[in-house]
Amino acid sequence: MSELPERREHHSLSMMYGTYADILFVLFPFLIIGMQRLWEGRLYETLLRPDLSIAAAILAGLAIGKFVLGLVTNRELGRYKERIVFFIALTLFVVLGPAIILILSILGSADVPGFVTFVQPILLIIAISLYTTAVSISNILTRFGMEDGTTANPETSPRPDYSDMSEPRPAPLDLPRRTGNDPTV
């Protein structure tokens, strides 16, 4: 029994490292752009360009994907479905929408207002926060489904009978192909 909390802690730590690795990979090209502008003495210009809004939009899209994954993974959510849909709407409304508007406004305008230097970093911080929240929720729901046996757990889930090995088993996530002798509905 003492192994279970240790395993959960190890899993949570691994998920945290994986989440921050995702964030670092998304931010890496923007770090290179920022370092190049620092080298040229134009670091402040980075805050007036749409780079941070692009990074925020990418992270918001990843967060929405993780929230949807959490919805799809466990269908027995009940009251939690509305909360996850709320987080999806929040991500769209607070991060993705403003990020796209800022990208288009900055690219379409010769004179960028000064408030953009404050809004873009805040938008990026909110996007990082929502992405880490989305990963945590998705992992909790996946783990909850595995413990309840509501998702595809090889030990407890019912499996089709593949005792006749003349036909190969379908690969995971592979859609079955229609053959000529399929019954019609």
Contacts in CASP RR format, 6 or more apart in sequence:
PFRMAT RR
TARGET T0000
AUTHOR 0000-0000-0000
METHOD contacts of the structure
MODEL  1
MSELPERREHHSLSMMYGTYADILFVLFPFLIIGMQRLWEGRLYETLLRP
DLSIAAAILAGLAIGKFVLGLVTNRELGRYKERIVFFIALTLFVVLGPAI
ILILSILGSADVPGFVTFVQPILLIIAISLYTTAVSISNILTRFGMEDGT
TANPETSPRPDYSDMSEPRPAPLDLPRRTGNDPTV
11 139 0 8 1.000
11 143 0 8 1.000
12 139 0 8 1.000
15 135 0 8 1.000
15 136 0 8 1.000
15 139 0 8 1.000
19 131 0 8 1.000
19 132 0 8 1.000
19 135 0 8 1.000
19 136 0 8 1.000
20 132 0 8 1.000
22 62 0 8 1.000
22 131 0 8 1.000
22 135 0 8 1.000
23 59 0 8 1.000
23 128 0 8 1.000
23 131 0 8 1.000
23 132 0 8 1.000
26 55 0 8 1.000
26 58 0 8 1.000
26 59 0 8 1.000
26 62 0 8 1.000
27 55 0 8 1.000
30 51 0 8 1.000
30 52 0 8 1.000
30 54 0 8 1.000
30 55 0 8 1.000
33 46 0 8 1.000
33 51 0 8 1.000
34 43 0 8 1.000
34 46 0 8 1.000
34 51 0 8 1.000
37 43 0 8 1.000
37 45 0 8 1.000
37 46 0 8 1.000
44 117 0 8 1.000
46 52 0 8 1.000
47 116 0 8 1.000
47 117 0 8 1.000
47 120 0 8 1.000
47 121 0 8 1.000
48 106 0 8 1.000
48 112 0 8 1.000
48 114 0 8 1.000
48 116 0 8 1.000
48 117 0 8 1.000
49 106 0 8 1.000
50 102 0 8 1.000
50 103 0 8 1.000
50 106 0 8 1.000
50 107 0 8 1.000
52 120 0 8 1.000
52 121 0 8 1.000
52 123 0 8 1.000
52 124 0 8 1.000
53 98 0 8 1.000
53 99 0 8 1.000
53 100 0 8 1.000
53 102 0 8 1.000
53 103 0 8 1.000
53 106 0 8 1.000
53 120 0 8 1.000
53 123 0 8 1.000
53 124 0 8 1.000
54 99 0 8 1.000
54 103 0 8 1.000
55 124 0 8 1.000
55 127 0 8 1.000
56 95 0 8 1.000
56 99 0 8 1.000
56 120 0 8 1.000
56 123 0 8 1.000
56 124 0 8 1.000
56 126 0 8 1.000
56 127 0 8 1.000
57 95 0 8 1.000
57 96 0 8 1.000
57 99 0 8 1.000
57 100 0 8 1.000
57 103 0 8 1.000
57 127 0 8 1.000
59 95 0 8 1.000
59 124 0 8 1.000
59 127 0 8 1.000
59 128 0 8 1.000
59 130 0 8 1.000
59 131 0 8 1.000
60 91 0 8 1.000
60 92 0 8 1.000
60 95 0 8 1.000
60 96 0 8 1.000
60 99 0 8 1.000
60 127 0 8 1.000
60 130 0 8 1.000
60 131 0 8 1.000
61 91 0 8 1.000
61 96 0 8 1.000
62 131 0 8 1.000
62 134 0 8 1.000
63 91 0 8 1.000
63 95 0 8 1.000
63 127 0 8 1.000
63 130 0 8 1.000
63 131 0 8 1.000
63 133 0 8 1.000
63 134 0 8 1.000
64 88 0 8 1.000
64 91 0 8 1.000
64 92 0 8 1.000
64 96 0 8 1.000
64 134 0 8 1.000
65 134 0 8 1.000
66 131 0 8 1.000
66 134 0 8 1.000
66 135 0 8 1.000
66 137 0 8 1.000
66 138 0 8 1.000
67 84 0 8 1.000
67 87 0 8 1.000
67 88 0 8 1.000
67 91 0 8 1.000
67 134 0 8 1.000
67 137 0 8 1.000
67 138 0 8 1.000
68 88 0 8 1.000
69 138 0 8 1.000
70 84 0 8 1.000
70 137 0 8 1.000
70 138 0 8 1.000
70 141 0 8 1.000
70 142 0 8 1.000
71 77 0 8 1.000
71 81 0 8 1.000
71 84 0 8 1.000
71 85 0 8 1.000
73 138 0 8 1.000
73 141 0 8 1.000
73 142 0 8 1.000
73 145 0 8 1.000
73 151 0 8 1.000
74 141 0 8 1.000
74 142 0 8 1.000
74 144 0 8 1.000
74 145 0 8 1.000
74 150 0 8 1.000
74 151 0 8 1.000
75 150 0 8 1.000
76 145 0 8 1.000
76 148 0 8 1.000
76 150 0 8 1.000
77 84 0 8 1.000
77 141 0 8 1.000
80 141 0 8 1.000
84 137 0 8 1.000
87 130 0 8 1.000
87 133 0 8 1.000
87 134 0 8 1.000
87 137 0 8 1.000
90 130 0 8 1.000
91 130 0 8 1.000
91 134 0 8 1.000
94 126 0 8 1.000
94 130 0 8 1.000
95 123 0 8 1.000
95 126 0 8 1.000
95 127 0 8 1.000
95 130 0 8 1.000
98 119 0 8 1.000
98 123 0 8 1.000
99 123 0 8 1.000
99 127 0 8 1.000
102 116 0 8 1.000
102 119 0 8 1.000
102 120 0 8 1.000
102 123 0 8 1.000
106 112 0 8 1.000
106 116 0 8 1.000
142 151 0 8 1.000
145 151 0 8 1.000
146 153 0 8 1.000
149 156 0 8 1.000
149 157 0 8 1.000
151 157 0 8 1.000
162 169 0 8 1.000
170 176 0 8 1.000
END
